[in-house]
Amino acid sequence: MTETLSAAQARRVALAAQGFTRRRPTTAVAARHVHRAMERLGVLQIDSVNVFARSHYLPLFSRLGAYDPALLDRVFLSRTTHYVEYLAHEATFVPVEDWSLWRFRMEAFRRRWESDPQSWLSQNTRTVAWVKDELRTQGPLRPAQLRADAPRERGTWWDWDDVKLALEHLWRTGDVAISGRRGFERHYALEEQVIPAQVRERVVPREEAIFELIHRAARSSGVATESDLADYYRIKDRKAVRAAIDDLVDNGDLQPVRVRGWERGGRQVPAWLHRDAVLPRRIEAAAILTPFDPVVWFRDRALRAFDLDYRIEIYVPAHKRRYGYYSLPVLVGDRIVARVDLKADRASSTLQVQSAWWEPQARAEDAEPMARELALAATWQGLENVSVSGWGDAADAVAGALHVERGGVRRHVHTRQESA
């Protein structure tokens, strides 16, 4: 018999699966807290935009509170890390022991490029061989170090872009791994220089890998549709996804459910509930989310589950932006109640709330928890002040709540053209 969930119940199940029922640590956030959060997330998507904070720092802030960002650097970016980078969604951090789980994706890149004589990889075998030789003899290198050593005796055959292209192709095929970063610049190394032998040698057949990834996606989602499960790890083979779902149902790992309101074209969208999913009576969390948080990164799910019609406006001309350059969804309870466009102005030590907008499901009382999260975000980033512009229908309420929360808040006149 198929169980039925209300839309609100489905939201609470999804947020519980993502760790939003756990209390934030009352002591200093430690590596164990990060590892525990990663067990629920599965992956941490990396993004370079740094107007407020780079995206991969935000999911831990959303769940753990004001942790030391240097902790993330130590856990994820050091040479002795438990994690490595790969295209598990977009570019993401994944557990290093999962490297072989992605071999099916690495081999798909290799087959596609090597079978096409017109591909960049096929037409640049000399460059690729040179890059591999350099990494083999010198160990992990930054692209700039490779550029400095690039051969010049053959005239114009070498181009700086070729170094980057070779490294990126080799990373996708698994010949090269990321051994760490300096700032935001990657260090590249041969696979065997980064990945332990017992991990490299483990053979995971494609079908088994997809089964495991869909199982993990279901656990991290709590309740999900086929599209949700396929998108979590960007698995395009929908036949393989459906086969994995069927096997998980047969194993008792998934249970078919009906979620009221989850419809497309007037028809119910099939969904599944993971066996470990919990249905909390309420969600008491408040959090600022990155656009690349698993709660909202799949826009179809964000709209279906949270009534959030979301679009990043980075590439929208400033005068045409509706919400701001890099607006962040705000969670209160089990609802996405607002979006805010934040900028860390280091020179004035100010967190600028460049715009603030209510979502349709917002309530008047949401301004207070939203203000607390903004004040915490300023503290987390080491900023002394918070300023609020007049752009957005939530700006006045947020400014008023911040005045109470912090004993004062700066206001400034702000136009869409300033949001960048």
HELIX and SHEET records of a PDB file:
HELIX    1   1 ALA A    7  ALA A   17  1                                  11    
HELIX    2   2 ALA A   31  LEU A   41  1                                  11    
HELIX    3   3 SER A   55  TYR A   57  5                                   3    
HELIX    4   4 LEU A   58  LEU A   64  1                                   7    
HELIX    5   5 PRO A   69  LEU A   72  1                                   4    
HELIX    6   6 ASP A   73  LEU A   77  3                                   5    
HELIX    7   7 VAL A   96  TRP A  102  5                                   7    
HELIX    8   8 ARG A  103  GLU A  114  1                                  12    
HELIX    9   9 TRP A  120  GLN A  123  1                                   4    
HELIX   10  10 THR A  125  GLN A  138  1                                  14    
HELIX   11  11 PRO A  143  ASP A  149  1                                   7    
HELIX   12  12 TRP A  160  THR A  173  1                                  14    
HELIX   13  13 GLU A  191  VAL A  194  1                                   4    
HELIX   14  14 ALA A  197  ARG A  200  1                                   4    
HELIX   15  15 ARG A  206  SER A  221  1                                  16    
HELIX   16  16 GLU A  226  TYR A  232  1                                   7    
HELIX   17  17 ARG A  238  ASP A  250  1                                  13    
HELIX   18  18 ARG A  299  PHE A  306  1                                   8    
HELIX   19  19 ALA A  318  LYS A  320  5                                   3    
HELIX   20  20 ALA A  364  ASP A  366  5                                   3    
HELIX   21  21 ALA A  367  TRP A  380  1                                  14    
HELIX   22  22 ALA A  395  ARG A  406  1                                  12    
HELIX   23  23 ARG A  416  GLU A  418  5                                   3    
SHEET    1   A 4 GLU A   3  LEU A   5  0                                        
SHEET    2   A 4 LEU A 254  VAL A 259  1                                        
SHEET    3   A 4 ALA A 271  HIS A 274 -1                                        
SHEET    4   A 4 VAL A 223  THR A 225 -1                                        
SHEET    1   B 3 LEU A  44  GLN A  45  0                                        
SHEET    2   B 3 ALA A  91  PRO A  95 -1                                        
SHEET    3   B 3 TYR A  83  LEU A  87 -1                                        
SHEET    1   C 2 VAL A 176  ARG A 182  0                                        
SHEET    2   C 2 GLU A 185  LEU A 190 -1                                        
SHEET    1   D 2 GLU A 263  ARG A 264  0                                        
SHEET    2   D 2 ARG A 267  GLN A 268 -1                                        
SHEET    1   E 6 ALA A 286  ILE A 288  0                                        
SHEET    2   E 6 SER A 327  VAL A 332 -1                                        
SHEET    3   E 6 ARG A 335  ASP A 345 -1                                        
SHEET    4   E 6 THR A 350  TRP A 358 -1                                        
SHEET    5   E 6 ASN A 385  SER A 389  1                                        
SHEET    6   E 6 ARG A 410  HIS A 412  1                                        
END                                                                             
